């Protein structure tokens, strides 16, 4: 199995082994003194030091012996043939044992006295007088501090860190880069860019041929291709069906006018109902075509710099006329000089759909408010349009669904309000096409607030 995680594990194992091998070879290059080598050095140097110490004592006494010991930076003791210490004494039973051992055998005798090491031996001065010589050193704790660490770690530790760090960096880079490309492609796909694909390296560009990441990339591209086909087929179906319905509707309108000329007066009410339902169907087809056009382009085909306040002033008369049919009023507040770059027709339809939706669901003789304000953000200046009504509001669990096409609440299916559930979907698509956002929330005093936020041009 050529799994990616298996390869990563093997890579780490190889890196660790390589680092350990290099460190071991560099450590072995240092020559450490073995215990038998220490004894050999002492056996060779201690007799010379012993003869020099007793000769110094005979020539200059205790003061000369102390100066000799200071030159050696060691504690030196000299005893006579009766094993009595001269000048300075080292009173302990272990010291007596060391002198006895030195008298009983030639050479250097080593012993441990609590917290001190003792080396003793029998010697003679140049005058032929017998003496005993002792050298003493304090026993130090076997600690491994920073100094010892630097001794052992230089240069093998920096080399090990470089080798292990470089290996880890390469492995992480090979793992993170394809995942980063997948994340970027997934975000683009979620934003509606259905043509997004992740490049699939082939041939010599592949390092992990056939691994899990490569399989994930292949599956992602397959999923994106299927989504593009399905959504494209759905858009084409909606557009074709809408166009095909326009022709029979036009013929129906002509037949309706001919029928009115010949129909008796009792049929007028029925013919008027047919005309009203045909008009509603024609309106739905227009909204479907507009929604399909927005979703299929994915970007505004006609962009220009326009003033948002002027756009609101243009749509306000039509909104006030429609509000009068329900005995409502439209009140506009706030002032913000904001220039928006995009398609003014799409923004006009987005604001109009939200405003008409607010008028439709507001109770009679109420006020529909449109508030406009600007604010500075880290990404630049943005303008916010808050359109609030005095209607029944929307349950909190349904707020995230009202911008889906053809989604309507049960209490919105009454004859007096009507609606097809497409207006808010068109507004949401149009605003997001201009890099803005739309959200809805319930007002504290009752009713729904739909907030449209658009970036302002500098």
C-alpha positions, 0 to 999 in steps of 0.5 A, a space after each residue: 500500500 502506497 498510502 501518504 501517511 505510511 510515506 510520511 511515517 517512513 520519511 520521519 523514521 529515515 530522518 530520525 535514523 539519519 540524524 541519530 547516525 550523524 550525531 553518533 559519528 560526530 560524538 565518536 570523533 571525540 576521544 574520551 579518556 578511559 579509566 585505565 588510561 587515567 591510572 596509567 597517567 597517575 602511575 607515570 606522573 605520581 612518582 615524579 611528583 612524590 620525589 619532587 615533593 620530598 626533596 623540596 621538603 628536605 631543602 626548604 621545609 614546610 613552607 617550600 612544600 606548601 609552595 610546591 603544592 600550590 604550583 600543582 593546585 593539589 593537596 599534597 601530604 608527606 609522612 615519614 617512615 613511621 607514617 606520621 604526617 609532616 607539616 600538615 596532617 590528614 587525620 582519618 582511619 582511611 588515611 592510615 589505611 592508605 599509608 599502610 597499603 602504600 607501605 605494603 606494596 610498591 606503586 600507586 595505591 588509590 582509595 576513596 575517603 567519604 568525599 575525597 579521593 586519595 592516591 598514596 605511594 612510598 618514595 625516597 628522597 635524594 638523600 635516601 630517606 624513606 617517605 610516604 607521599 599522598 595526593 588528595 582531591 575532593 570528590 565532585 558530583 557527577 552533574 551534567 550542566 550547560 557546559 557539558 551539554 555544549 561540549 557534547 552538542 557542538 557541533 552535532 546538535 546543530 547538524 541534527 537540528 538542521 537535518 531534522 528541520 529540513 526533512 520535516 519542512 519538506 514533508 510538511 510542505 508536500 502535505 500542506 500545499 495540496 490541502 491549501 489548494 483544495 481549501 481555496 478551490 472549495 471556497 471558490 466552489 461554495 461562492 458559485 464558481 462552478 468551473 473551479 478545478 484543482 490542478 492534477 500533476 502528472 508524470 514527473 511532477 508527481 512525488 506521491 503518485 496514487 496517494 490519498 491527497 491525489 485521490 482527494 484532488 481527483 474526487 474533488 474535480 469529479 464532484 465539481 464537474 458533476 455539480 457544474 453539469 447538474 446546475 447548468 442543466 437546471 438553469 437551462 431547463 428553467 430558462 427554456 421552460 420560461 421562454 416556452 411558456 411566454 408564447 402560449 401566454 401571449 396567445 392566451 392574452 390575444 384569445 382573452 381580448 377576442 373573447 371579451 368582445 364576444 362574451 356576454 356581460 356575465 362572463 366578465 368576472 371570469 375573464 378578469 380572473 383569467 387575465 389576473 392569473 395570466 398576469 401573475 404567471 407572466 410575472 413569475 416567468 419574468 422573475 425566473 428569467 431574471 434569476 436564471 440570468 443572474 446565476 448563469 452569468 456569475 458576474 455583472 456584464 455591465 458595470 458603471 459607477 453610480 450614486 446609490 442615493 439617486 437610485 433610491 430616489 428613482 424607485 421611491 415613487 413606484 414604491 409609494 404608489 404601491 404602498 398607497 394600495 395598502 394604506 401604507 407609507 414609505 419613509 426614507 431616513 439617513 443620508 450617505 454619499 456613496 458611489 457603487 460600481 456595478 450594474 445599476 439595474 441589478 441593484 435597482 431590482 434588488 432594493 425594489 424586491 425587498 421594498 415591495 416584499 416589505 410593503 406586501 407583508 406590512 399591516 394596513 396603515 403602517 409605515 415601511 422604513 428605509 434607513 441608509 447609513 455608511 460606516 468605515 471598516 477595515 476593508 473600506 467604506 460600506 453602505 447599509 440599507 435597512 428595510 423594515 416592515 410592520 408585519 408578523 415577522 419570521 420565526 428565527 429558525 426560518 430566517 436563513 431559508 427565506 433567501 432560497 428560491 420559491 421558499 415561502 412561509 405557510 402564513 405567506 400563501 394567502 391570497 391577499 399577500 401572494 408572492 412566489 418566493 423569488 424576489 428575495 432570492 433575486 435580491 440576495 444573488 444581485 447583492 452578492 454579485 456586487 461583493 455585498 451581503 444580505 441578512 434578515 432579522 426580526 425587529 424588537 417592536 415586531 416586523 422583519 428587517 432586511 439589511 443590504 450591505 454594499 461596498 462603496 467605491 473610493 
